[in-house]
Amino acid sequence: MKKGEVAEILRKAFLQINEYGKIDNQVGKKLFEAISGAVQISYTTLESDIQKDLVNETFLQIHNSMSSKTGNGVWLENKESNSDSDNILIKYYYSIIRTAFYEIQPIDLQRETINLDSAIRNILKNFISEKYLIKNSRNEFCRKEGITSIQHLEIKGYFFSIQNNNGTINYKKLETLIKSFFDNELEKFAISVFNLVRLITEISDYGNAGYFSISEGTIDDDEENKNEILLSDTDKFNNPEFFAEVKSIAEQWFLRVESVFEPEELVFYAKLYFYKFGLSLTLEQISEKLGNKLGKSSVDNYVKRFIRAMKISNEADIDNLELGAYLDFFMRLLIEKLNLTESDGGNSDEYVP
């Protein structure tokens, strides 16, 4: 389903909840189908029952968000159809799917997958230093430059044990397994680290290929991106206690920035943060959205001032495995509490220090 179609379904659902307090069967069915399609494409290796749980949890969270009188700002601010509003709704839609994913996943296999990802990266790094492998211009690993990329390698009839008796990764077995792939099945192909992690979780007794996050690409490219599922820092762990911890830390960061900046300042600084990290705009693009009232270096300085006010290191450093989840939830708080939108960035009356 195309991005614009999904955005319109979301708008219709919000309009009905806003006016009648519920979504009718026709719109509800279309919304359910849109979520199902996104989950099936982006979480292809999850068992069907878990996919269904994820679809149901996402639908519930979207409904609750639209019904909230204090947290429905994103839907309210983007109820008019245009490309900017479509992009904001779709990004928010994906953030809700990721949050729903946190709430249904067991923690142990996610930890294993993160550990496996780290071990594979170290092994590939060593192989490059030994000149056994090279990294090509697409950041893929291969025996020689100029060979075809492969998104998914299917190994049938084999299952490999790469665990020690205590449940940790047997590094030597994993290294031997990876080398055997590049000597045989991958001799004429280049593969990304993400797809190699996914392959090994599929055919080994460590990790789980189901814990690969939703692609950040647009859903206009569903078919092309079908196999490009990346392991995301925001999808690492989940249980009720962890989710409560994520929420608590994100709220602490919000209270800190709220105490540092005056209300009008806070919206401005948060918007710059949102533009850079939520919408992935360049410093130059942000400057243009502000009518070139600030140069790129000034934008960068303001964003860094906002980050310093968060005092992130009080709770997590850059190596903390949960950091991505905290930041993801913090972004949602900014969007909901401050009604951040992309479309009003260039208003002539925009606050600029």
ZABADO-627692 format. One record per residue (C-alpha): residue in one letter; residue number from 1; z, y, x. Coordinates in Angstrom, 2 decimals. Layout:
<atoms>
res=a, n=NUM, Z=Z, Y=Y, X=X;
...
</atoms>
This chain:
<atoms>
res=m, n=1, Z=0.00, Y=0.00, X=0.00;
res=k, n=2, Z=-0.99, Y=3.41, X=1.40;
res=k, n=3, Z=1.57, Y=6.02, X=2.42;
res=g, n=4, Z=0.56, Y=8.47, X=-0.32;
res=e, n=5, Z=0.84, Y=5.78, X=-2.98;
res=v, n=6, Z=4.35, Y=4.84, X=-1.90;
res=a, n=7, Z=5.40, Y=8.51, X=-1.82;
res=e, n=8, Z=4.16, Y=9.00, X=-5.39;
res=i, n=9, Z=6.00, Y=5.89, X=-6.60;
res=l, n=10, Z=9.18, Y=7.25, X=-5.02;
res=r, n=11, Z=8.65, Y=10.61, X=-6.73;
res=k, n=12, Z=8.10, Y=8.99, X=-10.12;
res=a, n=13, Z=11.23, Y=6.89, X=-9.69;
res=f, n=14, Z=13.29, Y=9.97, X=-8.78;
res=l, n=15, Z=11.86, Y=11.97, X=-11.69;
res=q, n=16, Z=12.81, Y=9.24, X=-14.16;
res=i, n=17, Z=16.33, Y=8.88, X=-12.74;
res=n, n=18, Z=16.73, Y=12.67, X=-12.77;
res=e, n=19, Z=15.59, Y=12.96, X=-16.38;
res=y, n=20, Z=16.63, Y=9.69, X=-18.01;
res=g, n=21, Z=19.18, Y=8.18, X=-15.64;
res=k, n=22, Z=17.10, Y=5.07, X=-15.01;
res=i, n=23, Z=13.72, Y=3.80, X=-13.78;
res=d, n=24, Z=11.43, Y=2.26, X=-16.37;
res=n, n=25, Z=10.04, Y=-1.25, X=-15.93;
res=q, n=26, Z=6.55, Y=-0.18, X=-14.86;
res=v, n=27, Z=7.66, Y=2.21, X=-12.09;
res=g, n=28, Z=10.50, Y=-0.13, X=-11.09;
res=k, n=29, Z=8.01, Y=-2.97, X=-10.65;
res=k, n=30, Z=5.72, Y=-0.82, X=-8.48;
res=l, n=31, Z=8.65, Y=0.34, X=-6.35;
res=f, n=32, Z=9.83, Y=-3.24, X=-5.95;
res=e, n=33, Z=6.30, Y=-4.30, X=-4.91;
res=a, n=34, Z=6.08, Y=-1.45, X=-2.36;
res=i, n=35, Z=9.41, Y=-2.44, X=-0.78;
res=s, n=36, Z=8.42, Y=-6.12, X=-0.79;
res=g, n=37, Z=5.17, Y=-5.32, X=0.99;
res=a, n=38, Z=6.91, Y=-3.25, X=3.67;
res=v, n=39, Z=9.50, Y=-5.97, X=4.27;
res=q, n=40, Z=6.94, Y=-8.78, X=4.41;
res=i, n=41, Z=4.82, Y=-6.91, X=6.95;
res=s, n=42, Z=7.63, Y=-5.55, X=9.08;
res=y, n=43, Z=10.05, Y=-8.48, X=9.00;
res=t, n=44, Z=7.52, Y=-11.32, X=9.03;
res=t, n=45, Z=9.80, Y=-13.87, X=10.67;
res=l, n=46, Z=12.79, Y=-13.46, X=8.36;
res=e, n=47, Z=13.29, Y=-16.40, X=6.06;
res=s, n=48, Z=11.97, Y=-15.76, X=2.56;
res=d, n=49, Z=15.45, Y=-15.75, X=1.02;
res=i, n=50, Z=16.64, Y=-13.13, X=3.52;
res=q, n=51, Z=13.52, Y=-11.06, X=2.84;
res=k, n=52, Z=14.37, Y=-11.14, X=-0.86;
res=d, n=53, Z=17.93, Y=-10.03, X=-0.10;
res=l, n=54, Z=16.59, Y=-7.17, X=1.99;
res=v, n=55, Z=14.20, Y=-6.05, X=-0.77;
res=n, n=56, Z=16.98, Y=-6.13, X=-3.37;
res=e, n=57, Z=19.43, Y=-4.27, X=-1.12;
res=t, n=58, Z=16.80, Y=-1.61, X=-0.30;
res=f, n=59, Z=15.95, Y=-1.12, X=-3.98;
res=l, n=60, Z=19.65, Y=-0.70, X=-4.78;
res=q, n=61, Z=20.19, Y=1.82, X=-1.97;
res=i, n=62, Z=17.15, Y=3.86, X=-3.01;
res=h, n=63, Z=18.37, Y=3.88, X=-6.62;
res=n, n=64, Z=21.87, Y=4.94, X=-5.57;
res=s, n=65, Z=20.51, Y=7.68, X=-3.29;
res=m, n=66, Z=18.32, Y=9.08, X=-6.07;
res=s, n=67, Z=21.21, Y=8.93, X=-8.55;
res=s, n=68, Z=23.68, Y=10.72, X=-6.27;
res=k, n=69, Z=24.39, Y=14.31, X=-7.28;
res=t, n=70, Z=25.40, Y=15.25, X=-3.73;
res=g, n=71, Z=23.07, Y=13.02, X=-1.69;
res=n, n=72, Z=19.75, Y=13.38, X=-3.50;
res=g, n=73, Z=18.57, Y=16.44, X=-1.56;
res=v, n=74, Z=15.68, Y=14.70, X=0.21;
res=w, n=75, Z=14.20, Y=13.52, X=-3.09;
res=l, n=76, Z=14.79, Y=16.88, X=-4.77;
res=e, n=77, Z=13.33, Y=18.97, X=-1.95;
res=n, n=78, Z=10.20, Y=16.81, X=-1.68;
res=k, n=79, Z=9.35, Y=16.18, X=-5.32;
res=e, n=80, Z=6.12, Y=18.18, X=-4.99;
res=s, n=81, Z=3.20, Y=16.24, X=-3.53;
res=n, n=82, Z=1.83, Y=17.36, X=-0.16;
res=s, n=83, Z=1.32, Y=15.77, X=3.24;
res=d, n=84, Z=4.52, Y=17.18, X=4.77;
res=s, n=85, Z=6.65, Y=15.99, X=1.87;
res=d, n=86, Z=4.95, Y=12.60, X=1.93;
res=n, n=87, Z=5.84, Y=12.17, X=5.60;
res=i, n=88, Z=9.48, Y=13.11, X=5.00;
res=l, n=89, Z=9.83, Y=10.74, X=2.04;
res=i, n=90, Z=8.24, Y=7.85, X=3.94;
res=k, n=91, Z=10.48, Y=8.37, X=7.00;
res=y, n=92, Z=13.52, Y=8.51, X=4.72;
res=y, n=93, Z=12.29, Y=5.42, X=2.87;
res=y, n=94, Z=12.08, Y=3.52, X=6.17;
res=s, n=95, Z=15.55, Y=4.71, X=7.20;
res=i, n=96, Z=16.93, Y=3.24, X=3.96;
res=i, n=97, Z=15.19, Y=-0.08, X=4.68;
res=r, n=98, Z=16.78, Y=-0.10, X=8.15;
res=t, n=99, Z=20.21, Y=0.69, X=6.69;
res=a, n=100, Z=19.78, Y=-2.11, X=4.15;
res=f, n=101, Z=18.87, Y=-4.40, X=7.05;
res=y, n=102, Z=22.20, Y=-3.56, X=8.74;
res=e, n=103, Z=24.09, Y=-4.68, X=5.67;
res=i, n=104, Z=22.61, Y=-8.16, X=5.27;
res=q, n=105, Z=22.37, Y=-9.42, X=8.85;
res=p, n=106, Z=24.84, Y=-11.69, X=10.63;
res=i, n=107, Z=26.04, Y=-10.33, X=13.96;
res=d, n=108, Z=25.83, Y=-13.30, X=16.36;
res=l, n=109, Z=22.07, Y=-13.86, X=16.43;
res=q, n=110, Z=21.45, Y=-10.15, X=16.77;
res=r, n=111, Z=23.71, Y=-10.03, X=19.82;
res=e, n=112, Z=21.86, Y=-13.02, X=21.26;
res=t, n=113, Z=18.49, Y=-11.34, X=20.72;
res=i, n=114, Z=19.66, Y=-8.17, X=22.47;
res=n, n=115, Z=20.96, Y=-10.23, X=25.40;
res=l, n=116, Z=17.69, Y=-12.15, X=25.54;
res=d, n=117, Z=15.68, Y=-8.93, X=25.54;
res=s, n=118, Z=17.70, Y=-7.63, X=28.49;
res=a, n=119, Z=17.37, Y=-10.89, X=30.46;
res=i, n=120, Z=13.60, Y=-11.04, X=29.92;
res=r, n=121, Z=13.18, Y=-7.45, X=31.09;
res=n, n=122, Z=15.09, Y=-8.22, X=34.29;
res=i, n=123, Z=13.00, Y=-11.32, X=34.96;
res=l, n=124, Z=9.74, Y=-9.44, X=34.39;
res=k, n=125, Z=10.93, Y=-6.69, X=36.74;
res=n, n=126, Z=11.60, Y=-9.29, X=39.44;
res=f, n=127, Z=8.20, Y=-10.90, X=38.89;
res=i, n=128, Z=6.54, Y=-7.52, X=39.43;
res=s, n=129, Z=8.50, Y=-6.90, X=42.64;
res=e, n=130, Z=7.39, Y=-10.35, X=43.84;
res=k, n=131, Z=3.79, Y=-9.40, X=42.94;
res=y, n=132, Z=3.57, Y=-12.42, X=40.66;
res=l, n=133, Z=2.91, Y=-10.11, X=37.65;
res=i, n=134, Z=1.64, Y=-6.58, X=37.15;
res=k, n=135, Z=2.24, Y=-4.06, X=34.38;
res=n, n=136, Z=-1.02, Y=-2.70, X=32.98;
res=s, n=137, Z=-1.81, Y=0.75, X=31.61;
res=r, n=138, Z=-0.61, Y=-0.35, X=28.14;
res=n, n=139, Z=2.84, Y=-1.32, X=29.50;
res=e, n=140, Z=2.02, Y=-4.99, X=29.04;
res=f, n=141, Z=2.67, Y=-7.77, X=31.54;
res=c, n=142, Z=-0.10, Y=-9.94, X=32.95;
res=r, n=143, Z=-1.40, Y=-11.74, X=36.04;
res=k, n=144, Z=-4.25, Y=-9.28, X=36.60;
res=e, n=145, Z=-5.59, Y=-5.98, X=35.28;
res=g, n=146, Z=-8.35, Y=-5.75, X=32.69;
res=i, n=147, Z=-7.56, Y=-8.78, X=30.55;
res=t, n=148, Z=-7.17, Y=-9.01, X=26.79;
res=s, n=149, Z=-3.93, Y=-8.13, X=25.01;
res=i, n=150, Z=-2.30, Y=-10.72, X=22.80;
res=q, n=151, Z=0.10, Y=-9.82, X=19.99;
res=h, n=152, Z=1.28, Y=-13.27, X=19.04;
res=l, n=153, Z=1.12, Y=-16.55, X=20.92;
res=e, n=154, Z=1.78, Y=-19.64, X=18.83;
res=i, n=155, Z=3.35, Y=-22.57, X=20.66;
res=k, n=156, Z=3.24, Y=-25.70, X=18.50;
res=g, n=157, Z=5.17, Y=-28.88, X=19.08;
res=y, n=158, Z=7.56, Y=-27.51, X=21.70;
res=f, n=159, Z=11.16, Y=-26.40, X=21.59;
res=f, n=160, Z=13.01, Y=-25.19, X=24.68;
res=s, n=161, Z=16.73, Y=-25.04, X=25.40;
res=i, n=162, Z=17.66, Y=-22.01, X=27.49;
res=q, n=163, Z=21.42, Y=-22.05, X=26.85;
res=n, n=164, Z=24.34, Y=-23.02, X=29.02;
res=n, n=165, Z=27.10, Y=-25.18, X=27.54;
res=n, n=166, Z=29.17, Y=-22.06, X=26.84;
res=g, n=167, Z=26.37, Y=-20.48, X=24.80;
res=t, n=168, Z=25.19, Y=-17.96, X=27.40;
res=i, n=169, Z=21.60, Y=-17.70, X=28.63;
res=n, n=170, Z=20.63, Y=-20.04, X=31.45;
res=y, n=171, Z=18.79, Y=-17.47, X=33.53;
res=k, n=172, Z=16.97, Y=-20.03, X=35.70;
res=k, n=173, Z=15.66, Y=-21.96, X=32.69;
res=l, n=174, Z=14.47, Y=-18.77, X=31.07;
res=e, n=175, Z=12.75, Y=-17.64, X=34.26;
res=t, n=176, Z=11.00, Y=-21.02, X=34.58;
res=l, n=177, Z=9.90, Y=-20.88, X=30.94;
res=i, n=178, Z=8.43, Y=-17.38, X=31.28;
res=k, n=179, Z=6.61, Y=-18.34, X=34.48;
res=s, n=180, Z=5.14, Y=-21.42, X=32.82;
res=f, n=181, Z=3.72, Y=-19.23, X=30.04;
res=f, n=182, Z=2.00, Y=-16.90, X=32.51;
res=d, n=183, Z=0.72, Y=-19.87, X=34.53;
res=n, n=184, Z=-0.74, Y=-21.55, X=31.46;
res=e, n=185, Z=-0.94, Y=-20.00, X=27.97;
res=l, n=186, Z=-0.85, Y=-16.38, X=29.18;
res=e, n=187, Z=-2.94, Y=-16.74, X=32.31;
res=k, n=188, Z=-5.82, Y=-14.80, X=30.71;
res=f, n=189, Z=-3.78, Y=-12.53, X=28.45;
res=a, n=190, Z=-1.49, Y=-9.51, X=28.65;
res=i, n=191, Z=1.64, Y=-9.36, X=26.49;
res=s, n=192, Z=4.27, Y=-6.73, X=25.76;
res=v, n=193, Z=7.93, Y=-7.41, X=26.45;
res=f, n=194, Z=8.66, Y=-7.12, X=22.71;
res=n, n=195, Z=6.15, Y=-9.82, X=21.79;
res=l, n=196, Z=7.39, Y=-12.01, X=24.64;
res=v, n=197, Z=10.95, Y=-11.71, X=23.32;
res=r, n=198, Z=9.72, Y=-12.61, X=19.85;
res=l, n=199, Z=7.80, Y=-15.62, X=21.20;
res=i, n=200, Z=10.79, Y=-17.01, X=23.07;
res=t, n=201, Z=13.15, Y=-16.58, X=20.12;
res=e, n=202, Z=10.67, Y=-18.56, X=18.02;
res=i, n=203, Z=10.53, Y=-21.58, X=20.33;
res=s, n=204, Z=13.97, Y=-21.61, X=21.94;
res=d, n=205, Z=17.60, Y=-22.16, X=20.96;
res=y, n=206, Z=18.63, Y=-18.56, X=21.71;
res=g, n=207, Z=18.28, Y=-15.45, X=19.56;
res=n, n=208, Z=16.33, Y=-15.18, X=16.35;
res=a, n=209, Z=12.86, Y=-13.78, X=15.82;
res=g, n=210, Z=13.92, Y=-12.45, X=12.43;
res=y, n=211, Z=15.79, Y=-9.57, X=14.02;
res=f, n=212, Z=12.80, Y=-7.45, X=14.93;
res=s, n=213, Z=12.89, Y=-4.08, X=13.27;
res=i, n=214, Z=10.47, Y=-2.31, X=11.04;
res=s, n=215, Z=7.55, Y=-0.63, X=12.83;
res=e, n=216, Z=7.79, Y=3.14, X=13.05;
res=g, n=217, Z=4.04, Y=3.44, X=12.41;
res=t, n=218, Z=2.60, Y=4.67, X=9.14;
res=i, n=219, Z=2.00, Y=2.17, X=6.41;
res=d, n=220, Z=-1.64, Y=3.25, X=6.27;
res=d, n=221, Z=-2.07, Y=0.85, X=9.19;
res=d, n=222, Z=-0.31, Y=-2.13, X=7.64;
res=e, n=223, Z=-2.91, Y=-4.73, X=8.55;
res=e, n=224, Z=-3.48, Y=-3.41, X=12.07;
res=n, n=225, Z=0.25, Y=-3.20, X=12.79;
res=k, n=226, Z=1.11, Y=-6.54, X=11.21;
res=n, n=227, Z=2.10, Y=-8.16, X=14.52;
res=e, n=228, Z=3.45, Y=-5.09, X=16.28;
res=i, n=229, Z=7.10, Y=-5.48, X=15.34;
res=l, n=230, Z=9.45, Y=-3.89, X=17.84;
res=l, n=231, Z=13.03, Y=-4.70, X=18.67;
res=s, n=232, Z=14.91, Y=-1.54, X=17.71;
res=d, n=233, Z=18.20, Y=-0.25, X=19.06;
res=t, n=234, Z=19.12, Y=0.72, X=15.50;
res=d, n=235, Z=19.00, Y=-2.86, X=14.21;
res=k, n=236, Z=21.48, Y=-4.55, X=16.51;
res=f, n=237, Z=24.63, Y=-5.54, X=14.72;
res=n, n=238, Z=26.01, Y=-5.64, X=11.27;
res=n, n=239, Z=29.06, Y=-6.64, X=9.38;
res=p, n=240, Z=31.13, Y=-4.54, X=6.94;
res=e, n=241, Z=33.56, Y=-3.44, X=9.66;
res=f, n=242, Z=30.76, Y=-2.34, X=11.98;
res=f, n=243, Z=28.96, Y=-0.44, X=9.24;
res=a, n=244, Z=32.22, Y=1.40, X=8.45;
res=e, n=245, Z=32.55, Y=2.21, X=12.16;
res=v, n=246, Z=28.97, Y=3.55, X=12.32;
res=k, n=247, Z=29.61, Y=5.77, X=9.32;
res=s, n=248, Z=32.92, Y=7.01, X=10.70;
res=i, n=249, Z=31.48, Y=7.99, X=14.08;
res=a, n=250, Z=28.45, Y=9.72, X=12.57;
res=e, n=251, Z=30.78, Y=11.69, X=10.29;
res=q, n=252, Z=32.90, Y=12.70, X=13.30;
res=w, n=253, Z=29.77, Y=14.09, X=14.97;
res=f, n=254, Z=28.90, Y=16.01, X=11.83;
res=l, n=255, Z=32.41, Y=17.50, X=11.61;
res=r, n=256, Z=32.14, Y=18.63, X=15.24;
res=v, n=257, Z=28.83, Y=20.44, X=14.84;
res=e, n=258, Z=30.09, Y=21.88, X=11.56;
res=s, n=259, Z=33.11, Y=23.34, X=13.38;
res=v, n=260, Z=30.99, Y=24.85, X=16.17;
res=f, n=261, Z=28.25, Y=26.55, X=14.16;
res=e, n=262, Z=28.35, Y=28.96, X=11.25;
res=p, n=263, Z=26.67, Y=27.53, X=8.08;
res=e, n=264, Z=23.35, Y=29.31, X=8.62;
res=e, n=265, Z=23.40, Y=28.43, X=12.32;
res=l, n=266, Z=24.20, Y=24.81, X=11.56;
res=v, n=267, Z=21.16, Y=24.39, X=9.33;
res=f, n=268, Z=18.93, Y=25.94, X=11.98;
res=y, n=269, Z=20.24, Y=23.85, X=14.89;
res=a, n=270, Z=20.26, Y=20.66, X=12.82;
res=k, n=271, Z=16.68, Y=21.36, X=11.75;
res=l, n=272, Z=15.57, Y=21.59, X=15.38;
res=y, n=273, Z=17.33, Y=18.28, X=16.08;
res=f, n=274, Z=15.66, Y=16.77, X=13.01;
res=y, n=275, Z=12.23, Y=18.02, X=14.05;
res=k, n=276, Z=12.57, Y=16.58, X=17.54;
res=f, n=277, Z=14.28, Y=13.25, X=16.88;
res=g, n=278, Z=13.65, Y=12.63, X=13.18;
res=l, n=279, Z=10.01, Y=13.72, X=12.96;
res=s, n=280, Z=9.18, Y=13.21, X=16.66;
res=l, n=281, Z=7.59, Y=16.65, X=17.01;
res=t, n=282, Z=6.91, Y=18.07, X=20.47;
res=l, n=283, Z=8.66, Y=21.22, X=21.64;
res=e, n=284, Z=5.37, Y=23.05, X=21.26;
res=q, n=285, Z=4.94, Y=21.82, X=17.67;
res=i, n=286, Z=8.49, Y=22.90, X=16.83;
res=s, n=287, Z=7.82, Y=26.34, X=18.29;
res=e, n=288, Z=4.69, Y=26.63, X=16.14;
res=k, n=289, Z=6.64, Y=25.62, X=13.02;
res=l, n=290, Z=9.00, Y=28.52, X=13.72;
res=g, n=291, Z=6.09, Y=30.94, X=13.85;
res=n, n=292, Z=6.33, Y=31.03, X=17.66;
res=k, n=293, Z=9.55, Y=33.04, X=17.37;
res=l, n=294, Z=11.05, Y=30.78, X=20.04;
res=g, n=295, Z=9.38, Y=29.43, X=23.16;
res=k, n=296, Z=9.46, Y=25.75, X=24.12;
res=s, n=297, Z=12.25, Y=26.19, X=26.64;
res=s, n=298, Z=14.40, Y=28.01, X=24.07;
res=v, n=299, Z=13.84, Y=25.22, X=21.53;
res=d, n=300, Z=14.86, Y=22.66, X=24.14;
res=n, n=301, Z=17.99, Y=24.63, X=25.02;
res=y, n=302, Z=19.03, Y=24.94, X=21.37;
res=v, n=303, Z=18.55, Y=21.22, X=20.77;
res=k, n=304, Z=20.66, Y=20.42, X=23.82;
res=r, n=305, Z=23.35, Y=22.84, X=22.67;
res=f, n=306, Z=23.49, Y=20.98, X=19.34;
res=i, n=307, Z=23.75, Y=17.62, X=21.13;
res=r, n=308, Z=26.55, Y=18.93, X=23.37;
res=a, n=309, Z=28.44, Y=20.05, X=20.27;
res=m, n=310, Z=28.30, Y=16.47, X=18.95;
res=k, n=311, Z=30.29, Y=15.26, X=22.02;
res=i, n=312, Z=28.59, Y=11.90, X=21.80;
res=s, n=313, Z=30.23, Y=10.57, X=24.96;
res=n, n=314, Z=33.64, Y=10.64, X=23.28;
res=e, n=315, Z=32.56, Y=7.57, X=21.29;
res=a, n=316, Z=29.57, Y=6.08, X=23.11;
res=d, n=317, Z=27.62, Y=6.43, X=26.33;
res=i, n=318, Z=23.92, Y=5.82, X=26.84;
res=d, n=319, Z=24.49, Y=2.12, X=27.62;
res=n, n=320, Z=26.47, Y=1.50, X=24.44;
res=l, n=321, Z=24.60, Y=-1.07, X=22.36;
res=e, n=322, Z=25.68, Y=0.56, X=19.09;
res=l, n=323, Z=24.49, Y=4.07, X=20.03;
res=g, n=324, Z=21.17, Y=3.77, X=18.19;
res=a, n=325, Z=22.89, Y=2.82, X=14.97;
res=y, n=326, Z=25.29, Y=5.76, X=15.23;
res=l, n=327, Z=22.42, Y=8.20, X=15.83;
res=d, n=328, Z=20.36, Y=6.76, X=12.99;
res=f, n=329, Z=23.22, Y=7.21, X=10.52;
res=f, n=330, Z=23.96, Y=10.69, X=11.89;
res=m, n=331, Z=20.34, Y=11.68, X=11.19;
res=r, n=332, Z=20.73, Y=10.52, X=7.60;
res=l, n=333, Z=23.89, Y=12.61, X=7.25;
res=l, n=334, Z=22.05, Y=15.72, X=8.47;
res=i, n=335, Z=19.18, Y=15.12, X=6.05;
res=e, n=336, Z=21.46, Y=14.52, X=3.07;
res=k, n=337, Z=24.18, Y=17.11, X=3.69;
res=l, n=338, Z=21.89, Y=19.95, X=4.79;
res=n, n=339, Z=18.80, Y=19.10, X=2.70;
res=l, n=340, Z=16.59, Y=19.18, X=5.79;
res=t, n=341, Z=12.85, Y=19.30, X=5.16;
res=e, n=342, Z=9.81, Y=19.66, X=7.36;
res=s, n=343, Z=7.82, Y=21.96, X=5.08;
res=d, n=344, Z=10.05, Y=25.05, X=5.24;
res=g, n=345, Z=10.11, Y=25.30, X=9.03;
res=g, n=346, Z=7.73, Y=28.23, X=9.25;
res=n, n=347, Z=9.22, Y=30.48, X=6.60;
res=s, n=348, Z=9.29, Y=34.13, X=7.60;
res=d, n=349, Z=12.97, Y=34.42, X=6.69;
res=e, n=350, Z=13.95, Y=31.38, X=8.76;
res=y, n=351, Z=17.20, Y=32.00, X=10.70;
res=v, n=352, Z=16.51, Y=32.40, X=14.42;
res=p, n=353, Z=19.32, Y=33.37, X=16.81;
</atoms>
